[in-house]
Amino acid sequence: MGWFTKKTDPISDRARALNEEIAALDERLKSCDESEKGALEKEVARLRSDEVVLLRPGLPEGVPGAYAV
């Protein structure tokens, strides 16, 4: 009947995808040479900062909202 199907959470899905991408880049980072290392480290740092912002409680930046008291 489908009454009790759980909808997927887009934020959790994005966080999971970011974790997978970070893990893949970490593996590449271990086996790369020095010329690629700087670019990969910057990419990993960017993805980790995106993940922190995504998992922060509350509304994301730039989204209008009001809190009721």
Buried (B, 14 or more C-beta within 10 A) or exposed (E): EEEEEEEEEEEEEBBEEBEEBBEEBEEBBEEBEEEEEEEBEEBBEEBBEBBEEEEEEEEEEEEEEEEEE
